[in-house]
Amino acid sequence: MKTLKLIVACFLVSAYSFANISSNEKDALIALYNSTNGSEWNSSWDLNASIDSWYGVTIENEKIVELNLPFNNLQGNLPKEIGNLVSLRKLNFGFNKLTGKIPSELANLKALTSLELFMNNFEGEIPSELGSLKKLESLKLYSNKLTGNIPMELMGLTNLKELLLGSNFLTGTIPNQIYALSKLEKLSVMDNRMDGEIPVEIAQLTQLQELLLSSNKFSGDLPMEFMNLTKLNTFMVSDNNLNKEYISVSGKNPPSLMHLELQNATATMDIEKD
């Protein structure tokens, strides 16, 4: 009889540890743990403990709203079950060893305001489905191995303040529809393989503070309309195929963009990091 009571008690404790969230969300977390070698994480999860004690998991009103696991030695692919965490507002897997493609199921996370997958080894194209994340304010995919064009669907993310796609293998042009991202403060496609002319429509992004376009194959002239970017304090366009060379600047009081021309060389100043 004592043994039976002990078994029942253990069952109740186990059930209670998962009682605060739905089975779909629980399964999504366990799928993430299994597919990214959770036992080898720097801060691992005790799958028998209450989920609200799991490292990097934030729960509000019995919903998982944040998943922050940067610098945590995640290895492997992101599972499609990640799309079941439908109440997520922030997801940060930066500085890990994730591989494979970015799952299109992330498009199910309609409440997401911040998606940070930078400094991993993701391959393939940026999923066009991410264009359905209309609440997204920050999209950080830099320093991966992503290929293909910037999806036109991303131009519908009108709440974006940060679009950081640098240090990948992206090709094609910057969409002219970039003007639709009117709240954008930081735009980076530096260190890719993009080409074509720098679209004049960027000059309509009047909130822009950082514009990083260096180390690509952009051609033509720098649009004169960029003088309207009065909030711009970090500007890098060197190492392209432009008709003129420009210095790179970073600081609170940069010189006028039209004073950045150099005849034969490009000087670079330090960029403030986040």
Steps between C-alpha positions, in 0.01 A plus 500: 500500500786734583657424164174588323476830688860580406431433132188718509691777676780488242241513220333802654833681541591426138159612376519817707833593344327521162163623623565869441526483123330313217619162377586657164736746664649233724561275200660787311751563778587132529540476122738798515696337780530170314586646159769737631686258731347642817704281732812684378364853538700733720185545709290192448141419602385250758209350310353373827494843659236768466526679165505839665839401644650422158780732396399767248127427510263780603135417573212744541138400552587135433652589161864495393575857396882504480767247411851636555782251448799695363855371561352165606670249267187406306603261223288355221185610319207697630195268505179590321323474836650839586201639314270376777626763744235735369514745794871574463589868488878460507722222369878523534727215390800720420861380535433128468583221253163451333499360147255419222230728371305758695164325545209663319283399797632807679234683300244359747640721775276798429572668834875509436665842531864385503660214305874461559677212324834672439844338533400146407544282191156518341495428127255542214277795428328733742144361523257730324244389759668727756322783322184402688650600837341843493590588860870438445720791605841332489625240251863400552630231264855621455809277500349183360531328161174621349468522122259638241324835482341706773136384484265768378259389772727653764410842363160451662648500851410862558577492873863403447757717674797268438571294188845349535595255224875556475775240464310244298511400132195696386475602135275723290400858572350694787126515421379845399204437730737549795333841544203320660711428810445853623592424864836348412791625712767245408554339160795274428573280199878544524735217403274321252502456123227747413512718190312761301457864592431618853130590490419866546194387696724446803499880531135475608601312815523816706546314831814326375798521735723224361545409134754227430541405133874439472674195351252419224490564125277807495556727201407848380486812714401567858159673478520870582167461680689330785569852628146481641606229744562745781499235776764286332809463719658180366559463128704237315497456124867427427631198310238501225508588130367852537611779270660675796647388828367618835643489848313311769389693806363424841422750771244740635603787273608355166593727212249565226466201270596714206836573666592133517645464150858385466695493177719198548444343837244407762552572867308301757418594856387270777132404512323494831379150575176411673 
